[in-house]
Amino acid sequence: MREYYSQHKGEPQYKERRKKYYKQNIGEIKRRAIEWYQSHREKCIKGMRGYYQKHKEKILKESLEKRHKLGLNKRRNFLTGLSHTKEYKKLYAKRYKYNFRNAGELTIKTIQLIYEDNIKKYGTLTCEYCKKPIEIGKDNLEHKTPLSRSGTNNYENLCVACERCNYKKNNKTVEEFMEYLKKKE
């Protein structure tokens, strides 16, 4: 079978035949895979541990990035498990699309105007919240009222913020964020 596979793996007919076979025999394929794993369990676990030891830093980095993307912080709350359900994800996606559609169009001219006004106002690219200069590439376009809270893409609702402030602000309004900063100080 390996010989046949190596000779025919790039052919479209071979791929179609494999797909068809998989669809027809999916139960049997899964059963054999489970059976094989059970009979070679120690070998598999040893291999996984070895892989983890070799690639520990990479795995941890990817894990942190994934947690950040999902919005999971170091402090967990009891709702964390809820956000991973299919129903919650569907509702979140629908709400996001609705808010995004109602926000209006974000044009390049608007973005350029915001950045130009920021530079005119402060002399250099500066964060609207912490008033510190921002390095190029470390800046973010920020919605004062977030899209998730019925914000828009209008000029009045946009500003430039540093990554740190943008991350801390999350989905707070400007007033809520300023109160949050005062409490932190």
C-alpha positions as CSV (number, residue, x, y, z in Angstrom):
1,M,0.0,0.0,0.0
2,R,2.8,2.4,0.8
3,E,4.4,1.8,-2.7
4,Y,1.0,2.4,-4.4
5,Y,0.5,5.5,-2.3
6,S,3.9,7.0,-3.1
7,Q,3.3,6.4,-6.9
8,H,-0.3,7.7,-7.0
9,K,-0.6,10.3,-4.2
10,G,-0.7,13.4,-6.4
11,E,-3.4,12.1,-8.8
12,P,-6.9,13.5,-8.5
13,Q,-8.5,10.1,-9.0
14,Y,-6.6,8.7,-6.0
15,K,-7.7,11.6,-3.8
16,E,-11.3,11.1,-4.8
17,R,-11.2,7.4,-4.2
18,R,-9.6,8.0,-0.7
19,K,-12.4,10.5,0.2
20,K,-15.1,8.1,-1.0
21,Y,-13.6,5.2,0.9
22,Y,-13.3,7.4,4.1
23,K,-17.0,8.4,3.9
24,Q,-18.2,4.9,3.4
25,N,-15.9,3.3,6.1
26,I,-15.6,6.1,8.7
27,G,-16.9,3.9,11.6
28,E,-14.4,1.1,10.8
29,I,-11.5,3.6,10.4
30,K,-12.2,5.2,13.7
31,R,-12.6,1.8,15.4
32,R,-9.2,0.6,14.0
33,A,-7.5,3.9,15.1
34,I,-8.8,3.5,18.7
35,E,-7.8,-0.1,18.8
36,W,-4.3,0.7,17.5
37,Y,-3.9,3.5,20.1
38,Q,-5.0,1.2,22.9
39,S,-2.5,-1.5,21.9
40,H,0.4,1.1,21.5
41,R,-0.6,3.5,24.3
42,E,2.7,3.6,26.1
43,K,4.6,4.2,22.9
44,C,2.2,7.1,22.0
45,I,2.5,8.7,25.4
46,K,6.2,8.5,25.4
47,G,6.3,10.1,22.0
48,M,4.0,12.9,23.1
49,R,6.1,13.6,26.2
50,G,9.3,13.6,24.1
51,Y,7.7,16.1,21.6
52,Y,6.5,18.3,24.5
53,Q,10.0,18.4,26.0
54,K,11.6,19.3,22.7
55,H,9.1,22.0,21.8
56,K,8.0,23.2,25.2
57,E,8.6,26.9,24.5
58,K,6.8,26.9,21.2
59,I,3.8,25.1,22.7
60,L,3.5,27.5,25.6
61,K,3.8,30.5,23.3
62,E,1.1,29.2,21.0
63,S,-1.1,28.4,24.1
64,L,-0.7,31.9,25.4
65,E,-1.5,33.4,22.0
66,K,-4.6,31.2,21.7
67,R,-5.8,32.2,25.2
68,H,-5.2,35.9,24.4
69,K,-7.3,35.5,21.1
70,L,-10.1,33.8,23.0
71,G,-10.0,36.5,25.7
72,L,-9.0,34.2,28.5
73,N,-6.9,36.0,31.0
74,K,-4.9,34.5,33.9
75,R,-7.8,35.1,36.2
76,R,-10.7,32.8,35.1
77,N,-14.3,33.2,36.0
78,F,-17.0,30.6,36.0
79,L,-18.4,31.8,32.6
80,T,-15.1,30.9,30.8
81,G,-16.5,27.4,30.0
82,L,-19.7,29.0,28.6
83,S,-17.8,31.0,25.9
84,H,-16.6,27.8,24.3
85,T,-20.0,26.4,23.5
86,K,-21.2,26.4,19.9
87,E,-24.4,28.3,20.7
88,Y,-22.5,31.1,22.5
89,K,-20.1,31.4,19.6
90,K,-23.0,31.6,17.1
91,L,-24.7,34.3,19.1
92,Y,-21.5,36.3,19.5
93,A,-20.8,36.0,15.7
94,K,-24.3,37.3,14.9
95,R,-24.1,40.2,17.3
96,Y,-20.7,41.1,16.0
97,K,-21.9,41.1,12.3
98,Y,-25.0,43.2,13.3
99,N,-22.8,45.7,15.1
100,F,-20.3,45.8,12.4
101,R,-22.9,46.4,9.7
102,N,-24.5,49.2,11.6
103,A,-21.2,50.9,12.4
104,G,-20.8,52.3,8.8
105,E,-18.0,52.2,6.4
106,L,-14.4,52.8,7.6
107,T,-12.5,54.5,4.8
108,I,-8.8,55.0,4.3
109,K,-9.3,58.8,4.1
110,T,-10.9,58.8,7.6
111,I,-8.0,56.8,9.0
112,Q,-5.5,59.1,7.4
113,L,-7.3,62.2,8.8
114,I,-7.3,60.8,12.3
115,Y,-3.6,60.1,12.2
116,E,-2.8,63.5,10.7
117,D,-4.9,65.3,13.3
118,N,-3.2,63.4,16.1
119,I,0.2,64.4,14.8
120,K,-0.9,68.0,14.4
121,K,-2.3,68.1,17.9
122,Y,0.7,66.5,19.8
123,G,3.6,67.1,17.3
124,T,4.2,63.3,17.1
125,L,2.0,60.2,17.1
126,T,0.7,60.1,20.7
127,C,-1.7,57.9,22.6
128,E,-5.0,59.6,23.3
129,Y,-5.4,58.1,26.7
130,C,-1.9,57.9,28.4
131,K,-0.5,60.9,26.3
132,K,2.8,59.0,25.7
133,P,4.5,59.0,22.3
134,I,3.9,55.8,20.3
135,E,6.5,54.0,18.2
136,I,5.5,53.3,14.6
137,G,3.9,49.9,14.4
138,K,2.8,49.9,18.1
139,D,-0.2,52.1,17.4
140,N,-3.9,51.1,17.1
141,L,-7.0,52.7,15.7
142,E,-9.3,52.9,18.7
143,H,-13.1,53.2,18.9
144,K,-14.0,55.6,21.7
145,T,-17.4,53.8,22.0
146,P,-16.7,50.2,21.0
147,L,-18.6,48.6,18.1
148,S,-19.9,46.0,20.6
149,R,-21.7,48.8,22.4
150,S,-23.2,50.4,19.3
151,G,-20.2,52.5,18.4
152,T,-19.7,53.7,14.8
153,N,-16.8,54.2,12.4
154,N,-17.4,58.0,12.3
155,Y,-14.5,60.4,12.7
156,E,-15.8,61.6,16.1
157,N,-15.7,58.0,17.5
158,L,-12.1,57.2,16.4
159,C,-8.7,58.0,17.9
160,V,-5.2,56.6,18.1
161,A,-4.1,54.6,21.1
162,C,-1.1,52.6,22.1
163,E,-1.4,48.8,22.2
164,R,-1.3,48.8,26.0
165,C,-4.2,51.2,26.5
166,N,-6.2,49.6,23.7
167,Y,-5.8,46.2,25.3
168,K,-6.7,47.6,28.8
169,K,-9.7,49.5,27.5
170,N,-11.3,46.4,25.9
171,N,-15.0,47.2,25.4
172,K,-15.2,50.2,27.9
173,T,-16.3,53.6,26.9
174,V,-13.9,56.5,27.3
175,E,-15.5,57.6,30.6
176,E,-15.5,54.1,32.0
177,F,-11.8,53.7,31.0
178,M,-10.8,57.0,32.6
179,E,-12.5,55.9,35.8
180,Y,-10.7,52.6,35.6
181,L,-7.4,54.4,35.2
182,K,-8.1,56.6,38.2
183,K,-9.0,53.6,40.4
184,K,-5.7,51.9,39.3
185,E,-3.6,54.9,40.3
